[in-house]
Amino acid sequence: MEYNTVKNALYDGENLLWSGKPSLKGAFRKFDLRRIPMFVLWLTASVWILTIPVIDPIQDTAMKVTVVLCFIYYSFGRLIMKNYRKKKSFYAITDRRVFWIIEKRDSKKNFVSQIPLTDVKEPQLTLFNDGSGTIVFGKMPKSYYTGMNSGLESYRSGNSRVMPAFFDIENPSEVFSIFEKAQKEALANLPETDGMEGKSIYDI
């Protein structure tokens, strides 16, 4: 399926091979279980804060409101934010690159994460029991890319150094095959170099 947001991001002469959006399924994954200890900590802190004696009414109220709001967001609000970002996210594979866009009201402020096909090293495919999956276009710790899809992250507008990833997509194996084929063709068409190969911005 083609989307205007994706089409408007294409370069002249660039061919779109696949585009899609994240599935709204999978709001809660197994890795969210790792956040249960923090959930318990926030709950304990919230209960404790609400029971301590009042010394300064203004500061006391501000502190209690802050802790309770943090607890609410960490527990439930992040899932709402995650779902909202999914609705605004677009993924694409072209004959040159893979990219991920989070749409903003002003298209000039869209969050964009992209990487040339030839720069992708050790892509990771994760399959879930509901049939969806996640592709991360580079070798990163799982804690990194699951954190990116938690609802707790903050994505800046404009081009980003965040590793591109397609979260919770349908038919992940098929999409991964499209990527592999596109990358193979892109690498085959690379011009010969003198040994001074440029580094990807994701090489750390």
N, C-alpha and C positions, 0 to 999 in steps of 0.2 A: 504494500500500500504506500502511496506517496502522500506526503504532507507538505503544505505550503511552507511551513517553518523550515523543513529540510531542503526543499527546492530552492528557497531563497538563500540558503547557506552554501550552495554549490558554486564552485569556481567555473569559469568559462572552460568548456571542453571536458569537464569532469562528468563521468558516467556513474549514475546511481545504480548500485547492484541490489541493495536491500535497505528498507527503512521500516521502523516499527516503534512501538511504545511498550513500556513495562506493563505487565499484567497487574491488575489491582488485587490479585490474590497474593497471599504470602506476606500479609502485614506483620505476622509474627512468625519468626523462624527459630530453628533450634538454637542459633547463636544468641538469640534474645534471652535464653536461659542464663547466660553469663551475667546478665544485668540484674538478675534477681537479688543478689547480695546488695547491690547499690540501692535497689528498690526498697529493701528492708531497712537499709541505713537511713534513707530519706524518710521513711515512715516513722522510724524510731525518733529521728531528730524532730520531725514535725510534732509528734505527740509530746515529746519532752519540752519543746519550745512553748507549746500551748499551755503547759502546766506550771511553768516557772512563775514566781511572784512578779508582779508589775513594779518596776522602779521608776522608769521614765515612760509615761504613757505613749508618747509619740514614737520614741525609738523602739519601744516594746512592740507596738502595733506594726511598725515598718518591718521589723525583723521577723515577726510571725507571718506576716503576709508574704514576705520574700521566700521564706522556707516552704510555706504551704504551696505557693505558686510553682516553685521549683519541683516539689514533689508531684504535683498534678501534671506538669509538663513532662517530667521524666517518665512518669507512669503511663499516661494516656495521651498527652498532648503531642508527643513525638510521633505516635502512630498516625495521628491526624495530619501532622506536617509531612510525614513520609508519604501518605496517600495523596496529599495535595501536590507534592513534587512529582509523584508518578504521573499525575494527570497532565503536568506541564512539561514532562520529559519526552524527548524524541531521540531516537538512535538511528544511525545510518552507516552503511558500508559503501564506499565508492571504489573506483579503480585506482584511487590514490591514497585514501586514508579511511580511518574510522573516526566518527565523532559523535558526541553526546551534547545535546542542547537542553537547557532548562529555560523555558520561555518566560520572559518578563513582559510587563505591559508595554514598555518601550523596547522594541526589538534590538536597539543599539546596546541595550544593557543585558542582553541574553547571556546566561552562563554558557560558555563553550569549552569543552574539553576534547582535544583531538590529537591524533598521532598518525604520521604516515605509515602505510602498510609495511614499508621496508624497515621501519624502526621498531616494530613490535617484536619483543623477545619473550619467549616462554609464556604465551597466553594461557590463561587458566579457565577451564570450563567446569562449572559446578551444576549438577542436576539435582532437582528437588522431587520429592515424592508426588507432588501435584502435577508433574509434567512440565513445569516451568524450569528455568535455569538462569544462571548468571555467567557472563563472560567478562573476564578482566584481561585487558590487553597489555599484559606485562607481568613479570614475576614480583608479586608483592605479598607480604604476610597477610594471612586471612583476616587477622584482626584489623588490618588497614581497610580492606575493601568492604568488610561487613560493617565496620563503623561508618563508612560512607553512606550506607543504605539503612541507617538506623533511625533517622529523623532527628538526630542530635547534632548533625554537622551543619556547617554554614558555608554556602557556595557563593563566592564573590561573582560580580558581574564581569563580563568580558572574557578574554582568553585566559585559560587557567592551566597551571602545571599539574592539576589533579589527574591521576591516571584515568584514562577513559575506561568505562565499563558499561556493559548492558545488563542492568539488573532485572531479574524476574521476568524474562521474556518467554513468550510461547515458542515452541519448536526450537529450543536452544541448540540441539545437535545439528539441525539443518542450517541454522544461521552460522554456526561455527564452521561448517563445511564451506559455506559461501565465502566466509572470511579466509579460510585456508587456501582456497582456490585463487582468490583475488591476490593474496599475498604472494603466492607462488608465481603468478604471472608478473606481478610488480617486481619481484626480485630477479626474474628472468630478463626483464627489460631494463635493468639498471645499467647505466653506461659504465665502461671500464674506468677504474680509478688508479691513481698512482700510489695507492697505499695509504693516502691521507684521508681516511674516511671520516665524515662528520659524525659527531656524537648526537644522539637524540637528547632532547631536553630532559628526558626521563632517566637518562643514565646517571646514576649517583655514585 
